[in-house]
Amino acid sequence: MPELTELKCNVQTCVHNKNFYCDRDGIVVGGSSARRAEETCCDSFEERKESMMNAAEVTGSASPTSKIDCKATDCMYNHKCECHAGKINVGGSHACKCGETECGTFECGCA
């Protein structure tokens, strides 16, 4: 069974963000050659379009936990491409594309 991680998302421009939680069952953190948090991203990011900005479409619920598939192989929390940090924070509050997001919990475990 995949490990669930507490996920806090500050990317309010993402269609999956529901009150700072993600409504997806799991996300993918990208950055296979990342050495810094700024070199990671949320590959699951999808921009919330102008037509989706009204409150009725943003409401709903999401779980505070999620399965995190992690491509940032040098992150100290990455074990067999799964995040084992316990909790992560995805940042990029004004992102328009996934490259403008990042895993704020990333810590390089390389020597």
MODELLER restraints for C-alpha pairs under 7 A, 6 or more apart:
rsr = mdl.restraints
at = mdl.atoms
rsr.add(forms.Gaussian(group=physical.xy_distance, feature=features.Distance(at['CA:2:A'], at['CA:67:A']), mean=6.64, stdev=0.5))
rsr.add(forms.Gaussian(group=physical.xy_distance, feature=features.Distance(at['CA:3:A'], at['CA:67:A']), mean=6.25, stdev=0.5))
rsr.add(forms.Gaussian(group=physical.xy_distance, feature=features.Distance(at['CA:4:A'], at['CA:65:A']), mean=5.77, stdev=0.5))
rsr.add(forms.Gaussian(group=physical.xy_distance, feature=features.Distance(at['CA:4:A'], at['CA:66:A']), mean=5.08, stdev=0.5))
rsr.add(forms.Gaussian(group=physical.xy_distance, feature=features.Distance(at['CA:4:A'], at['CA:67:A']), mean=4.74, stdev=0.5))
rsr.add(forms.Gaussian(group=physical.xy_distance, feature=features.Distance(at['CA:5:A'], at['CA:65:A']), mean=5.17, stdev=0.5))
rsr.add(forms.Gaussian(group=physical.xy_distance, feature=features.Distance(at['CA:5:A'], at['CA:66:A']), mean=5.37, stdev=0.5))
rsr.add(forms.Gaussian(group=physical.xy_distance, feature=features.Distance(at['CA:5:A'], at['CA:67:A']), mean=6.08, stdev=0.5))
rsr.add(forms.Gaussian(group=physical.xy_distance, feature=features.Distance(at['CA:5:A'], at['CA:68:A']), mean=6.81, stdev=0.5))
rsr.add(forms.Gaussian(group=physical.xy_distance, feature=features.Distance(at['CA:5:A'], at['CA:86:A']), mean=5.07, stdev=0.5))
rsr.add(forms.Gaussian(group=physical.xy_distance, feature=features.Distance(at['CA:5:A'], at['CA:87:A']), mean=5.22, stdev=0.5))
rsr.add(forms.Gaussian(group=physical.xy_distance, feature=features.Distance(at['CA:6:A'], at['CA:64:A']), mean=5.62, stdev=0.5))
rsr.add(forms.Gaussian(group=physical.xy_distance, feature=features.Distance(at['CA:6:A'], at['CA:65:A']), mean=4.26, stdev=0.5))
rsr.add(forms.Gaussian(group=physical.xy_distance, feature=features.Distance(at['CA:6:A'], at['CA:66:A']), mean=6.43, stdev=0.5))
rsr.add(forms.Gaussian(group=physical.xy_distance, feature=features.Distance(at['CA:6:A'], at['CA:86:A']), mean=6.10, stdev=0.5))
rsr.add(forms.Gaussian(group=physical.xy_distance, feature=features.Distance(at['CA:6:A'], at['CA:87:A']), mean=4.19, stdev=0.5))
rsr.add(forms.Gaussian(group=physical.xy_distance, feature=features.Distance(at['CA:6:A'], at['CA:88:A']), mean=6.27, stdev=0.5))
rsr.add(forms.Gaussian(group=physical.xy_distance, feature=features.Distance(at['CA:7:A'], at['CA:21:A']), mean=6.60, stdev=0.5))
rsr.add(forms.Gaussian(group=physical.xy_distance, feature=features.Distance(at['CA:7:A'], at['CA:64:A']), mean=5.73, stdev=0.5))
rsr.add(forms.Gaussian(group=physical.xy_distance, feature=features.Distance(at['CA:7:A'], at['CA:65:A']), mean=5.44, stdev=0.5))
rsr.add(forms.Gaussian(group=physical.xy_distance, feature=features.Distance(at['CA:7:A'], at['CA:66:A']), mean=6.28, stdev=0.5))
rsr.add(forms.Gaussian(group=physical.xy_distance, feature=features.Distance(at['CA:7:A'], at['CA:87:A']), mean=5.71, stdev=0.5))
rsr.add(forms.Gaussian(group=physical.xy_distance, feature=features.Distance(at['CA:7:A'], at['CA:88:A']), mean=5.17, stdev=0.5))
rsr.add(forms.Gaussian(group=physical.xy_distance, feature=features.Distance(at['CA:7:A'], at['CA:89:A']), mean=6.05, stdev=0.5))
rsr.add(forms.Gaussian(group=physical.xy_distance, feature=features.Distance(at['CA:8:A'], at['CA:20:A']), mean=5.85, stdev=0.5))
rsr.add(forms.Gaussian(group=physical.xy_distance, feature=features.Distance(at['CA:8:A'], at['CA:21:A']), mean=5.48, stdev=0.5))
rsr.add(forms.Gaussian(group=physical.xy_distance, feature=features.Distance(at['CA:8:A'], at['CA:64:A']), mean=6.95, stdev=0.5))
rsr.add(forms.Gaussian(group=physical.xy_distance, feature=features.Distance(at['CA:8:A'], at['CA:88:A']), mean=6.30, stdev=0.5))
rsr.add(forms.Gaussian(group=physical.xy_distance, feature=features.Distance(at['CA:8:A'], at['CA:89:A']), mean=4.83, stdev=0.5))
rsr.add(forms.Gaussian(group=physical.xy_distance, feature=features.Distance(at['CA:8:A'], at['CA:90:A']), mean=6.34, stdev=0.5))
rsr.add(forms.Gaussian(group=physical.xy_distance, feature=features.Distance(at['CA:9:A'], at['CA:17:A']), mean=6.77, stdev=0.5))
rsr.add(forms.Gaussian(group=physical.xy_distance, feature=features.Distance(at['CA:9:A'], at['CA:20:A']), mean=4.83, stdev=0.5))
rsr.add(forms.Gaussian(group=physical.xy_distance, feature=features.Distance(at['CA:9:A'], at['CA:21:A']), mean=5.43, stdev=0.5))
rsr.add(forms.Gaussian(group=physical.xy_distance, feature=features.Distance(at['CA:9:A'], at['CA:22:A']), mean=6.62, stdev=0.5))
rsr.add(forms.Gaussian(group=physical.xy_distance, feature=features.Distance(at['CA:9:A'], at['CA:89:A']), mean=5.82, stdev=0.5))
rsr.add(forms.Gaussian(group=physical.xy_distance, feature=features.Distance(at['CA:9:A'], at['CA:90:A']), mean=4.79, stdev=0.5))
rsr.add(forms.Gaussian(group=physical.xy_distance, feature=features.Distance(at['CA:9:A'], at['CA:91:A']), mean=6.43, stdev=0.5))
rsr.add(forms.Gaussian(group=physical.xy_distance, feature=features.Distance(at['CA:10:A'], at['CA:20:A']), mean=5.71, stdev=0.5))
rsr.add(forms.Gaussian(group=physical.xy_distance, feature=features.Distance(at['CA:10:A'], at['CA:90:A']), mean=6.02, stdev=0.5))
rsr.add(forms.Gaussian(group=physical.xy_distance, feature=features.Distance(at['CA:10:A'], at['CA:91:A']), mean=5.10, stdev=0.5))
rsr.add(forms.Gaussian(group=physical.xy_distance, feature=features.Distance(at['CA:10:A'], at['CA:92:A']), mean=6.50, stdev=0.5))
rsr.add(forms.Gaussian(group=physical.xy_distance, feature=features.Distance(at['CA:10:A'], at['CA:93:A']), mean=5.41, stdev=0.5))
rsr.add(forms.Gaussian(group=physical.xy_distance, feature=features.Distance(at['CA:11:A'], at['CA:17:A']), mean=6.80, stdev=0.5))
rsr.add(forms.Gaussian(group=physical.xy_distance, feature=features.Distance(at['CA:11:A'], at['CA:90:A']), mean=6.95, stdev=0.5))
rsr.add(forms.Gaussian(group=physical.xy_distance, feature=features.Distance(at['CA:11:A'], at['CA:91:A']), mean=5.74, stdev=0.5))
rsr.add(forms.Gaussian(group=physical.xy_distance, feature=features.Distance(at['CA:11:A'], at['CA:92:A']), mean=5.16, stdev=0.5))
rsr.add(forms.Gaussian(group=physical.xy_distance, feature=features.Distance(at['CA:11:A'], at['CA:93:A']), mean=4.15, stdev=0.5))
rsr.add(forms.Gaussian(group=physical.xy_distance, feature=features.Distance(at['CA:11:A'], at['CA:94:A']), mean=6.66, stdev=0.5))
rsr.add(forms.Gaussian(group=physical.xy_distance, feature=features.Distance(at['CA:11:A'], at['CA:95:A']), mean=6.72, stdev=0.5))
rsr.add(forms.Gaussian(group=physical.xy_distance, feature=features.Distance(at['CA:12:A'], at['CA:93:A']), mean=5.51, stdev=0.5))
rsr.add(forms.Gaussian(group=physical.xy_distance, feature=features.Distance(at['CA:12:A'], at['CA:94:A']), mean=7.00, stdev=0.5))
rsr.add(forms.Gaussian(group=physical.xy_distance, feature=features.Distance(at['CA:13:A'], at['CA:47:A']), mean=5.73, stdev=0.5))
rsr.add(forms.Gaussian(group=physical.xy_distance, feature=features.Distance(at['CA:13:A'], at['CA:48:A']), mean=5.34, stdev=0.5))
rsr.add(forms.Gaussian(group=physical.xy_distance, feature=features.Distance(at['CA:13:A'], at['CA:93:A']), mean=6.66, stdev=0.5))
rsr.add(forms.Gaussian(group=physical.xy_distance, feature=features.Distance(at['CA:13:A'], at['CA:94:A']), mean=6.05, stdev=0.5))
rsr.add(forms.Gaussian(group=physical.xy_distance, feature=features.Distance(at['CA:13:A'], at['CA:95:A']), mean=6.17, stdev=0.5))
rsr.add(forms.Gaussian(group=physical.xy_distance, feature=features.Distance(at['CA:14:A'], at['CA:45:A']), mean=5.90, stdev=0.5))
rsr.add(forms.Gaussian(group=physical.xy_distance, feature=features.Distance(at['CA:14:A'], at['CA:46:A']), mean=5.29, stdev=0.5))
rsr.add(forms.Gaussian(group=physical.xy_distance, feature=features.Distance(at['CA:14:A'], at['CA:47:A']), mean=4.68, stdev=0.5))
rsr.add(forms.Gaussian(group=physical.xy_distance, feature=features.Distance(at['CA:14:A'], at['CA:48:A']), mean=5.06, stdev=0.5))
rsr.add(forms.Gaussian(group=physical.xy_distance, feature=features.Distance(at['CA:15:A'], at['CA:46:A']), mean=5.75, stdev=0.5))
rsr.add(forms.Gaussian(group=physical.xy_distance, feature=features.Distance(at['CA:15:A'], at['CA:47:A']), mean=5.77, stdev=0.5))
rsr.add(forms.Gaussian(group=physical.xy_distance, feature=features.Distance(at['CA:15:A'], at['CA:48:A']), mean=4.42, stdev=0.5))
rsr.add(forms.Gaussian(group=physical.xy_distance, feature=features.Distance(at['CA:16:A'], at['CA:22:A']), mean=5.31, stdev=0.5))
rsr.add(forms.Gaussian(group=physical.xy_distance, feature=features.Distance(at['CA:16:A'], at['CA:23:A']), mean=5.25, stdev=0.5))
rsr.add(forms.Gaussian(group=physical.xy_distance, feature=features.Distance(at['CA:16:A'], at['CA:24:A']), mean=6.55, stdev=0.5))
rsr.add(forms.Gaussian(group=physical.xy_distance, feature=features.Distance(at['CA:17:A'], at['CA:23:A']), mean=6.52, stdev=0.5))
rsr.add(forms.Gaussian(group=physical.xy_distance, feature=features.Distance(at['CA:18:A'], at['CA:58:A']), mean=6.48, stdev=0.5))
rsr.add(forms.Gaussian(group=physical.xy_distance, feature=features.Distance(at['CA:18:A'], at['CA:59:A']), mean=6.52, stdev=0.5))
rsr.add(forms.Gaussian(group=physical.xy_distance, feature=features.Distance(at['CA:18:A'], at['CA:60:A']), mean=6.39, stdev=0.5))
rsr.add(forms.Gaussian(group=physical.xy_distance, feature=features.Distance(at['CA:18:A'], at['CA:61:A']), mean=6.03, stdev=0.5))
rsr.add(forms.Gaussian(group=physical.xy_distance, feature=features.Distance(at['CA:18:A'], at['CA:62:A']), mean=6.01, stdev=0.5))
rsr.add(forms.Gaussian(group=physical.xy_distance, feature=features.Distance(at['CA:21:A'], at['CA:62:A']), mean=5.67, stdev=0.5))
rsr.add(forms.Gaussian(group=physical.xy_distance, feature=features.Distance(at['CA:21:A'], at['CA:63:A']), mean=6.44, stdev=0.5))
rsr.add(forms.Gaussian(group=physical.xy_distance, feature=features.Distance(at['CA:21:A'], at['CA:64:A']), mean=5.67, stdev=0.5))
rsr.add(forms.Gaussian(group=physical.xy_distance, feature=features.Distance(at['CA:22:A'], at['CA:62:A']), mean=5.61, stdev=0.5))
rsr.add(forms.Gaussian(group=physical.xy_distance, feature=features.Distance(at['CA:22:A'], at['CA:63:A']), mean=6.77, stdev=0.5))
rsr.add(forms.Gaussian(group=physical.xy_distance, feature=features.Distance(at['CA:23:A'], at['CA:61:A']), mean=6.89, stdev=0.5))
rsr.add(forms.Gaussian(group=physical.xy_distance, feature=features.Distance(at['CA:23:A'], at['CA:62:A']), mean=4.36, stdev=0.5))
rsr.add(forms.Gaussian(group=physical.xy_distance, feature=features.Distance(at['CA:23:A'], at['CA:63:A']), mean=6.55, stdev=0.5))
rsr.add(forms.Gaussian(group=physical.xy_distance, feature=features.Distance(at['CA:25:A'], at['CA:66:A']), mean=5.77, stdev=0.5))
rsr.add(forms.Gaussian(group=physical.xy_distance, feature=features.Distance(at['CA:25:A'], at['CA:67:A']), mean=6.56, stdev=0.5))
rsr.add(forms.Gaussian(group=physical.xy_distance, feature=features.Distance(at['CA:26:A'], at['CA:66:A']), mean=5.08, stdev=0.5))
rsr.add(forms.Gaussian(group=physical.xy_distance, feature=features.Distance(at['CA:26:A'], at['CA:67:A']), mean=4.36, stdev=0.5))
rsr.add(forms.Gaussian(group=physical.xy_distance, feature=features.Distance(at['CA:26:A'], at['CA:68:A']), mean=5.63, stdev=0.5))
rsr.add(forms.Gaussian(group=physical.xy_distance, feature=features.Distance(at['CA:27:A'], at['CA:44:A']), mean=5.51, stdev=0.5))
rsr.add(forms.Gaussian(group=physical.xy_distance, feature=features.Distance(at['CA:27:A'], at['CA:67:A']), mean=6.50, stdev=0.5))
rsr.add(forms.Gaussian(group=physical.xy_distance, feature=features.Distance(at['CA:27:A'], at['CA:68:A']), mean=5.19, stdev=0.5))
rsr.add(forms.Gaussian(group=physical.xy_distance, feature=features.Distance(at['CA:27:A'], at['CA:69:A']), mean=6.19, stdev=0.5))
rsr.add(forms.Gaussian(group=physical.xy_distance, feature=features.Distance(at['CA:28:A'], at['CA:42:A']), mean=6.03, stdev=0.5))
rsr.add(forms.Gaussian(group=physical.xy_distance, feature=features.Distance(at['CA:28:A'], at['CA:43:A']), mean=5.33, stdev=0.5))
rsr.add(forms.Gaussian(group=physical.xy_distance, feature=features.Distance(at['CA:28:A'], at['CA:44:A']), mean=5.71, stdev=0.5))
rsr.add(forms.Gaussian(group=physical.xy_distance, feature=features.Distance(at['CA:28:A'], at['CA:68:A']), mean=5.87, stdev=0.5))
rsr.add(forms.Gaussian(group=physical.xy_distance, feature=features.Distance(at['CA:28:A'], at['CA:69:A']), mean=4.68, stdev=0.5))
rsr.add(forms.Gaussian(group=physical.xy_distance, feature=features.Distance(at['CA:28:A'], at['CA:70:A']), mean=5.76, stdev=0.5))
rsr.add(forms.Gaussian(group=physical.xy_distance, feature=features.Distance(at['CA:29:A'], at['CA:40:A']), mean=6.78, stdev=0.5))
rsr.add(forms.Gaussian(group=physical.xy_distance, feature=features.Distance(at['CA:29:A'], at['CA:41:A']), mean=5.65, stdev=0.5))
rsr.add(forms.Gaussian(group=physical.xy_distance, feature=features.Distance(at['CA:29:A'], at['CA:42:A']), mean=4.67, stdev=0.5))
rsr.add(forms.Gaussian(group=physical.xy_distance, feature=features.Distance(at['CA:29:A'], at['CA:43:A']), mean=5.66, stdev=0.5))
rsr.add(forms.Gaussian(group=physical.xy_distance, feature=features.Distance(at['CA:29:A'], at['CA:69:A']), mean=6.21, stdev=0.5))
rsr.add(forms.Gaussian(group=physical.xy_distance, feature=features.Distance(at['CA:29:A'], at['CA:70:A']), mean=4.77, stdev=0.5))
rsr.add(forms.Gaussian(group=physical.xy_distance, feature=features.Distance(at['CA:29:A'], at['CA:71:A']), mean=5.89, stdev=0.5))
rsr.add(forms.Gaussian(group=physical.xy_distance, feature=features.Distance(at['CA:29:A'], at['CA:72:A']), mean=6.92, stdev=0.5))
rsr.add(forms.Gaussian(group=physical.xy_distance, feature=features.Distance(at['CA:30:A'], at['CA:40:A']), mean=5.41, stdev=0.5))
rsr.add(forms.Gaussian(group=physical.xy_distance, feature=features.Distance(at['CA:30:A'], at['CA:41:A']), mean=5.05, stdev=0.5))
rsr.add(forms.Gaussian(group=physical.xy_distance, feature=features.Distance(at['CA:30:A'], at['CA:42:A']), mean=5.97, stdev=0.5))
rsr.add(forms.Gaussian(group=physical.xy_distance, feature=features.Distance(at['CA:30:A'], at['CA:43:A']), mean=5.58, stdev=0.5))
rsr.add(forms.Gaussian(group=physical.xy_distance, feature=features.Distance(at['CA:30:A'], at['CA:70:A']), mean=6.44, stdev=0.5))
rsr.add(forms.Gaussian(group=physical.xy_distance, feature=features.Distance(at['CA:30:A'], at['CA:71:A']), mean=4.98, stdev=0.5))
rsr.add(forms.Gaussian(group=physical.xy_distance, feature=features.Distance(at['CA:30:A'], at['CA:72:A']), mean=5.93, stdev=0.5))
rsr.add(forms.Gaussian(group=physical.xy_distance, feature=features.Distance(at['CA:31:A'], at['CA:39:A']), mean=5.92, stdev=0.5))
rsr.add(forms.Gaussian(group=physical.xy_distance, feature=features.Distance(at['CA:31:A'], at['CA:40:A']), mean=4.33, stdev=0.5))
rsr.add(forms.Gaussian(group=physical.xy_distance, feature=features.Distance(at['CA:31:A'], at['CA:41:A']), mean=6.35, stdev=0.5))
rsr.add(forms.Gaussian(group=physical.xy_distance, feature=features.Distance(at['CA:31:A'], at['CA:71:A']), mean=5.85, stdev=0.5))
rsr.add(forms.Gaussian(group=physical.xy_distance, feature=features.Distance(at['CA:31:A'], at['CA:72:A']), mean=4.76, stdev=0.5))
rsr.add(forms.Gaussian(group=physical.xy_distance, feature=features.Distance(at['CA:32:A'], at['CA:71:A']), mean=5.01, stdev=0.5))
rsr.add(forms.Gaussian(group=physical.xy_distance, feature=features.Distance(at['CA:32:A'], at['CA:72:A']), mean=4.42, stdev=0.5))
rsr.add(forms.Gaussian(group=physical.xy_distance, feature=features.Distance(at['CA:32:A'], at['CA:73:A']), mean=5.74, stdev=0.5))
rsr.add(forms.Gaussian(group=physical.xy_distance, feature=features.Distance(at['CA:33:A'], at['CA:72:A']), mean=6.53, stdev=0.5))
rsr.add(forms.Gaussian(group=physical.xy_distance, feature=features.Distance(at['CA:34:A'], at['CA:40:A']), mean=5.98, stdev=0.5))
rsr.add(forms.Gaussian(group=physical.xy_distance, feature=features.Distance(at['CA:34:A'], at['CA:72:A']), mean=5.97, stdev=0.5))
rsr.add(forms.Gaussian(group=physical.xy_distance, feature=features.Distance(at['CA:34:A'], at['CA:74:A']), mean=6.85, stdev=0.5))
rsr.add(forms.Gaussian(group=physical.xy_distance, feature=features.Distance(at['CA:35:A'], at['CA:74:A']), mean=6.89, stdev=0.5))
rsr.add(forms.Gaussian(group=physical.xy_distance, feature=features.Distance(at['CA:35:A'], at['CA:108:A']), mean=5.59, stdev=0.5))
rsr.add(forms.Gaussian(group=physical.xy_distance, feature=features.Distance(at['CA:36:A'], at['CA:108:A']), mean=6.59, stdev=0.5))
rsr.add(forms.Gaussian(group=physical.xy_distance, feature=features.Distance(at['CA:37:A'], at['CA:102:A']), mean=6.13, stdev=0.5))
rsr.add(forms.Gaussian(group=physical.xy_distance, feature=features.Distance(at['CA:37:A'], at['CA:103:A']), mean=5.85, stdev=0.5))
rsr.add(forms.Gaussian(group=physical.xy_distance, feature=features.Distance(at['CA:37:A'], at['CA:104:A']), mean=5.81, stdev=0.5))
rsr.add(forms.Gaussian(group=physical.xy_distance, feature=features.Distance(at['CA:37:A'], at['CA:106:A']), mean=5.19, stdev=0.5))
rsr.add(forms.Gaussian(group=physical.xy_distance, feature=features.Distance(at['CA:38:A'], at['CA:102:A']), mean=5.87, stdev=0.5))
rsr.add(forms.Gaussian(group=physical.xy_distance, feature=features.Distance(at['CA:40:A'], at['CA:72:A']), mean=6.95, stdev=0.5))
rsr.add(forms.Gaussian(group=physical.xy_distance, feature=features.Distance(at['CA:40:A'], at['CA:102:A']), mean=5.00, stdev=0.5))
rsr.add(forms.Gaussian(group=physical.xy_distance, feature=features.Distance(at['CA:40:A'], at['CA:103:A']), mean=5.93, stdev=0.5))
rsr.add(forms.Gaussian(group=physical.xy_distance, feature=features.Distance(at['CA:41:A'], at['CA:98:A']), mean=5.93, stdev=0.5))
rsr.add(forms.Gaussian(group=physical.xy_distance, feature=features.Distance(at['CA:41:A'], at['CA:99:A']), mean=5.62, stdev=0.5))
rsr.add(forms.Gaussian(group=physical.xy_distance, feature=features.Distance(at['CA:41:A'], at['CA:101:A']), mean=4.87, stdev=0.5))
rsr.add(forms.Gaussian(group=physical.xy_distance, feature=features.Distance(at['CA:41:A'], at['CA:102:A']), mean=4.11, stdev=0.5))
rsr.add(forms.Gaussian(group=physical.xy_distance, feature=features.Distance(at['CA:41:A'], at['CA:103:A']), mean=6.08, stdev=0.5))
rsr.add(forms.Gaussian(group=physical.xy_distance, feature=features.Distance(at['CA:42:A'], at['CA:98:A']), mean=5.72, stdev=0.5))
rsr.add(forms.Gaussian(group=physical.xy_distance, feature=features.Distance(at['CA:42:A'], at['CA:101:A']), mean=5.88, stdev=0.5))
rsr.add(forms.Gaussian(group=physical.xy_distance, feature=features.Distance(at['CA:42:A'], at['CA:102:A']), mean=6.12, stdev=0.5))
rsr.add(forms.Gaussian(group=physical.xy_distance, feature=features.Distance(at['CA:43:A'], at['CA:98:A']), mean=5.78, stdev=0.5))
rsr.add(forms.Gaussian(group=physical.xy_distance, feature=features.Distance(at['CA:45:A'], at['CA:98:A']), mean=5.30, stdev=0.5))
rsr.add(forms.Gaussian(group=physical.xy_distance, feature=features.Distance(at['CA:47:A'], at['CA:96:A']), mean=5.81, stdev=0.5))
rsr.add(forms.Gaussian(group=physical.xy_distance, feature=features.Distance(at['CA:47:A'], at['CA:97:A']), mean=6.57, stdev=0.5))
rsr.add(forms.Gaussian(group=physical.xy_distance, feature=features.Distance(at['CA:68:A'], at['CA:82:A']), mean=5.91, stdev=0.5))
rsr.add(forms.Gaussian(group=physical.xy_distance, feature=features.Distance(at['CA:68:A'], at['CA:83:A']), mean=5.48, stdev=0.5))
rsr.add(forms.Gaussian(group=physical.xy_distance, feature=features.Distance(at['CA:69:A'], at['CA:81:A']), mean=5.75, stdev=0.5))
rsr.add(forms.Gaussian(group=physical.xy_distance, feature=features.Distance(at['CA:69:A'], at['CA:82:A']), mean=4.77, stdev=0.5))
rsr.add(forms.Gaussian(group=physical.xy_distance, feature=features.Distance(at['CA:69:A'], at['CA:83:A']), mean=6.36, stdev=0.5))
rsr.add(forms.Gaussian(group=physical.xy_distance, feature=features.Distance(at['CA:70:A'], at['CA:78:A']), mean=6.42, stdev=0.5))
rsr.add(forms.Gaussian(group=physical.xy_distance, feature=features.Distance(at['CA:70:A'], at['CA:81:A']), mean=4.84, stdev=0.5))
rsr.add(forms.Gaussian(group=physical.xy_distance, feature=features.Distance(at['CA:70:A'], at['CA:82:A']), mean=5.22, stdev=0.5))
rsr.add(forms.Gaussian(group=physical.xy_distance, feature=features.Distance(at['CA:70:A'], at['CA:83:A']), mean=5.84, stdev=0.5))
rsr.add(forms.Gaussian(group=physical.xy_distance, feature=features.Distance(at['CA:71:A'], at['CA:81:A']), mean=5.93, stdev=0.5))
rsr.add(forms.Gaussian(group=physical.xy_distance, feature=features.Distance(at['CA:73:A'], at['CA:81:A']), mean=6.90, stdev=0.5))
rsr.add(forms.Gaussian(group=physical.xy_distance, feature=features.Distance(at['CA:74:A'], at['CA:108:A']), mean=5.64, stdev=0.5))
rsr.add(forms.Gaussian(group=physical.xy_distance, feature=features.Distance(at['CA:74:A'], at['CA:109:A']), mean=5.60, stdev=0.5))
rsr.add(forms.Gaussian(group=physical.xy_distance, feature=features.Distance(at['CA:74:A'], at['CA:110:A']), mean=5.84, stdev=0.5))
rsr.add(forms.Gaussian(group=physical.xy_distance, feature=features.Distance(at['CA:75:A'], at['CA:106:A']), mean=5.86, stdev=0.5))
rsr.add(forms.Gaussian(group=physical.xy_distance, feature=features.Distance(at['CA:75:A'], at['CA:107:A']), mean=5.32, stdev=0.5))
rsr.add(forms.Gaussian(group=physical.xy_distance, feature=features.Distance(at['CA:75:A'], at['CA:108:A']), mean=4.66, stdev=0.5))
rsr.add(forms.Gaussian(group=physical.xy_distance, feature=features.Distance(at['CA:75:A'], at['CA:109:A']), mean=5.25, stdev=0.5))
rsr.add(forms.Gaussian(group=physical.xy_distance, feature=features.Distance(at['CA:76:A'], at['CA:107:A']), mean=5.81, stdev=0.5))
rsr.add(forms.Gaussian(group=physical.xy_distance, feature=features.Distance(at['CA:76:A'], at['CA:108:A']), mean=5.73, stdev=0.5))
rsr.add(forms.Gaussian(group=physical.xy_distance, feature=features.Distance(at['CA:76:A'], at['CA:109:A']), mean=4.18, stdev=0.5))
rsr.add(forms.Gaussian(group=physical.xy_distance, feature=features.Distance(at['CA:77:A'], at['CA:83:A']), mean=5.56, stdev=0.5))
rsr.add(forms.Gaussian(group=physical.xy_distance, feature=features.Distance(at['CA:77:A'], at['CA:84:A']), mean=5.05, stdev=0.5))
rsr.add(forms.Gaussian(group=physical.xy_distance, feature=features.Distance(at['CA:77:A'], at['CA:85:A']), mean=5.16, stdev=0.5))
rsr.add(forms.Gaussian(group=physical.xy_distance, feature=features.Distance(at['CA:78:A'], at['CA:84:A']), mean=6.22, stdev=0.5))
rsr.add(forms.Gaussian(group=physical.xy_distance, feature=features.Distance(at['CA:88:A'], at['CA:104:A']), mean=6.91, stdev=0.5))
rsr.add(forms.Gaussian(group=physical.xy_distance, feature=features.Distance(at['CA:88:A'], at['CA:105:A']), mean=5.28, stdev=0.5))
rsr.add(forms.Gaussian(group=physical.xy_distance, feature=features.Distance(at['CA:89:A'], at['CA:103:A']), mean=6.05, stdev=0.5))
rsr.add(forms.Gaussian(group=physical.xy_distance, feature=features.Distance(at['CA:89:A'], at['CA:104:A']), mean=5.26, stdev=0.5))
rsr.add(forms.Gaussian(group=physical.xy_distance, feature=features.Distance(at['CA:89:A'], at['CA:105:A']), mean=5.94, stdev=0.5))
rsr.add(forms.Gaussian(group=physical.xy_distance, feature=features.Distance(at['CA:90:A'], at['CA:101:A']), mean=6.91, stdev=0.5))
rsr.add(forms.Gaussian(group=physical.xy_distance, feature=features.Distance(at['CA:90:A'], at['CA:102:A']), mean=5.64, stdev=0.5))
rsr.add(forms.Gaussian(group=physical.xy_distance, feature=features.Distance(at['CA:90:A'], at['CA:103:A']), mean=4.69, stdev=0.5))
rsr.add(forms.Gaussian(group=physical.xy_distance, feature=features.Distance(at['CA:90:A'], at['CA:104:A']), mean=5.68, stdev=0.5))
rsr.add(forms.Gaussian(group=physical.xy_distance, feature=features.Distance(at['CA:91:A'], at['CA:101:A']), mean=5.51, stdev=0.5))
rsr.add(forms.Gaussian(group=physical.xy_distance, feature=features.Distance(at['CA:91:A'], at['CA:102:A']), mean=5.29, stdev=0.5))
rsr.add(forms.Gaussian(group=physical.xy_distance, feature=features.Distance(at['CA:91:A'], at['CA:103:A']), mean=6.37, stdev=0.5))
rsr.add(forms.Gaussian(group=physical.xy_distance, feature=features.Distance(at['CA:91:A'], at['CA:104:A']), mean=6.20, stdev=0.5))
rsr.add(forms.Gaussian(group=physical.xy_distance, feature=features.Distance(at['CA:92:A'], at['CA:100:A']), mean=5.90, stdev=0.5))
rsr.add(forms.Gaussian(group=physical.xy_distance, feature=features.Distance(at['CA:92:A'], at['CA:101:A']), mean=4.38, stdev=0.5))
rsr.add(forms.Gaussian(group=physical.xy_distance, feature=features.Distance(at['CA:92:A'], at['CA:102:A']), mean=6.43, stdev=0.5))
rsr.add(forms.Gaussian(group=physical.xy_distance, feature=features.Distance(at['CA:95:A'], at['CA:101:A']), mean=6.20, stdev=0.5))
